C-alpha cells in the first residue's frame, strides 16, 4: 500500500475548498473558516482567518488545523472557538490559546449567546454546555443526531435533529418537545417572542406557534440556516441560495448557488457558500472566496455573478 499523500504534495487542482462559517467582527472585519481537502476527503487542512474586507482585502491566519474544522464561533472581535473533528475544542484568546477534549459523540455545531454561554451539539444526542470556562455534558435524552441549536437567552435554548427531534433546555436538562412530524430537522431559529422556526430537506419549513405546528409554503430545497436580520427572516438553502419569509411562505430572494450557515450581527448578515463568504447589510452585497495555488489567498466576489 502506498503511503498517504501529505497535503503539501497535492497540486492546486487536486484541492477541494469548502467554506465552513463566517462572522461579522465589527466594521469591515470578519472571521471565516475554511476546509481544504483532497477530492476523496481522506485528509484535510483547515484555517480560521481574520479578514478585513475594507477597500482592500487582507487576512491573517488565526488558526491552522491539520484536519477538519467542523464549526467555529466568534465570541468577540478577538476571541474564537474552533471545533476540530474528533471533539477538540480550541479557545483562541488574546491571552493565549487552549484546547479541551470533548470525548463523547461526533460534535458538529457550535452556538453561543452573545456575552454568555456556549453550546456544541452532535450525533447521538450529545450536547456540551460551557459556562464560566468549564465544559459540561448535558445528559442526553435521545440517541438521534442533533443538527442545530439556537436561542436568544439560556431559558429559550432549543436544539433540533433527526426524526422530528426538538428539545428545550431547562435548568441544564433537556426537555423533549413532542411534535407530530418525524422528518429530519437541520435548521432552527428561536426568537425573543418565543417563535420557533424549523427547516430541513426537500422544502421542510415549519413554525411552532403556541404549541401549534404550522407547515409553511416553501420551495423544495434543502434548508441549512434560518436567521432574522433587520426585521426580515431569511432561510438559506444548499440548492439555490437565500430565501425570505413572507407571511407563511418562503420565497426566493437572492440566487447564491449554495448557501449554508448564517450568522447575523446588528449590521451584517454573513452567509457561508460553497467556498465563498457572502455579506449582506440589508441592501448591498459584498463577499470574498478562498483560493489555493500552493498557498491560500482571498479574492473579492463580483456579486453580479450571483443573481445580481
N, C-alpha and C positions, 0 to 999 in steps of 0.2 A: 504494500500500500504506500502511495506517495505521501510525503508529509504535507500537513496543512500549509496552504499558501499564506504567508503573512500579509496583513492588509497593505503594507507599504509596497508589496510586489505587484499589486493589482494595477493594470493600466487604467487610465481615467474612464475609458469606455466600458470597463468592467464594473464600475462603481455605481451602485444604485443609491439614490438620495431620497430621504423622506423627512419632511418637517414633522416635529412632534407637537410642540406647543409654543405659544408666544404670549408675552405680557407687555403692557404699557408701563414703563417705569416713571413716567412724567416727562413733560416737554417733548423732545424728539428722541428720547431714549427708550429702548425696548430690550427685553430678553427674549431669546429664541433658542430652542433646542432642535437638533437635527441628528438623524442617524445616517451613516454611510455604511453600506454593506456590499458584499458580492451578490450577484443576482440570485444565488441559491440561499442567501441569508445564513450561510454557515459561520461567518464571522463578521464582526461589525466594529466600527469605531464611531462614537457619538460625541457631540460637542454641545455645551451650553455657551452661547455667545451673548455678550452685552453689546448692543448695537446703537449707534447714533445715526438716525435717519433724518438728518437735517438737510442743509443744502448739499452737503456731501453725504457719502455713505461709508461709515467707518465701523470697525468692530474690534473687540478684543475677546480672546478665548478665556472664559471664566473657569470652565471645567472641561477636561478631555477624559473620556471613559473608553477603555478598550473593551466595549461590549455595547449593549443596547440601553439607551435611556428610554424607560417606559413612560415617564411623565416628569414634569418639573413644575414648580410653583415659585413665583417671586413674591416674597413676603414683604419686601420693601425695595427701594432702589438699589440697595447693595447687599441684600440677603436673599438667598435662594435655597430651596430644597430640590434635590435631584434624586429621582428613584431609578436605580440601575437594576436591570434584570438580575434576579437572584436575591431580591429582598435587601439590597444595600441602599440605605438612605443617607445621602450626603447633605450635611448642613453647612452651607457656604456663608461665612460671615466676615466682616472686616477684621474681627479679632482672631480669625483662624477658622480652618475647616475641620469638620469631624465627620465620622462615618459610624452609623449604627446598623447592625444586622437585625432585620425583622424576619424571623425564621419561618413563619407559617404562611402557606398559600403562595400562589403566584400573584404578586401585587401589581396593579395596573394603573390606578388613577389617584392622584393627589388632589385634595381640595383644602383650602384654608379660608377661614373667616378673617377678614381684614383686621389686623391688630389682635387676633385671638387664636383659637385652637387650630390645629392642623389634623387632617384625616387622610388615610390612604386605604383603598379597598381593592379587592381582587377576587380570585377564584375561591371556591369552597366556602363562601360566605364570610371570608376573613376581612376584618377591618382593624386598623390600629388608629388610636387617638393620641395626639400629643398635646399636653397642657403643662405649662411650666417646665418645658425641656425634657420631659420624660415620656417615652412612647409606651403605651399600654394597649394590649389587645382587648377589643370589645368582644365579649363572649358570643360566638356565632349562634344563630338560631336557624340557619339553613345551610345546606351544602351546595346551594346554587351559586353561580358566579355573580358577584356584584360588579356592575359595569359603570356606574356613575354615582356621585354623591354631591349633594348641594343643600344649601340652606343659608338664610341671611344671618342667623344667630344660633347659638347652641340648641335652644329649645325647638328649633324648626329644622334640624338636620334630618334629611331623608337620604336613603340610598335605594337604587333600583337595579334590577338584574334579570337574569334568565327566568323563563317560565312564569312570568307575571309577578315577580318579586318586587315588593315595595315595603321598605322598612322605615320606621320612625325612631330616632334615638331619644330615649327618655332616661335621664339620670345615669348615663353610662351603660344602658342596656337597650338592646334592640326590641322594638315592639312591631310585630308584623301588621301590615295594613292589608286586609283581605280585599281582593279585587276579583271581579267576575271576568277576568281576562288573563289568559295563561300564555300570551305571546312573550317573546323576549324583548326586554326594555334596555335601551342603550343610552338614552339621553334624558336629563332631568333638570328642571328648574323649580325652585320653591321661592316664593316672593314674601315680602313683609306682610302682605294681605292674606297669607296662608294659601295662596293659589298654587297648585301643583300641576305642572305640565310634564308629560312623559312622551318620549319619542322612541322609535325603533325602526326595524327594517320594513321595506315594502309599504311605505306610507303610513306606518303606525303613528298616530298623533292623538293623544288623549289629554283631557283636562279633568282634574279632580276638584269638584266644587261642592263644598258642604257634604262631603262623603258620597256625592253622586259622580260616577264616572261618565264623562261625555266624550264621544268619539268626534274628532274634528275632521273636516274635509281636507284632504291633503293629496298631493301627487304621489305616485308610487315610487318613492325614493327612500334611501336608507339614511335616516336622521342620526347625526352624531352629536349635535350640540343644540342647546336652547339657552338663549340669553336675552334679557331685557336690556335695552340701551336707549336712552333719551326718549322714553315714552313709547317705544316700539318693542315688540318681541320678535326675535329673529331665530330661525331654525336653519342649521347648516346640514347639508347632505353630501354624501360621497359621490353622487351620480351627476350632479348639475352645478350646485353652488349654494347660494344663500337665498332663503325664503323669508317672508314676513307674514306675521299673523294678522289677519283682518277679520275681526269677529270670531266666528267658529270655523274659519277657513285658513289654510296655509297656502300662500300663493307665491309664485316665483318673484324674486326681487333683483338678483344680480347673478349672471352666469360666471362662475369662477372655475368651472370644470369639476373641481373637487374641493369640498370644504368640510373640515373635520372639527376639531375642538375650538371653542371660542372662550375668550375672557374679556371682560369689559371693565374699563376704568370710567371715571366720570366724563372723560374727554374722548376716549377711543375704544372702538370695538376691534379686537385683534383676533384673526382667524387663521388657523393653520390649514394650508392647502397640501398639494402633493409634495412639492419641495419649496413652496412659497409661504411667506407670511404676509397676509393681507391686512391693511389698516384702513379703518373707516371712521370718519368723525361725525357721521350723520348726514353729510352732504358730499364730501370729496373723498376720493380713494387714493391710497398710496400702497407701497409694499416693496418687498425685496425677496430674492430667492438665493439659495446656496448653490454654488457650482464647485467643481473639483477638476483640477488639471495636474494633479500631483500635490497640490496644496489647495486648501479651501479658500473660496473667495465669495463675496456677495455682489450681486448686481441688482440695480433698481428695476422694478417692474414697469413696463409700459401698460398701464391699465386699459388702454384701448384694445389690447389683445384679450381682455377678459370681460366681454359683454359691454364694453364702453361704446 
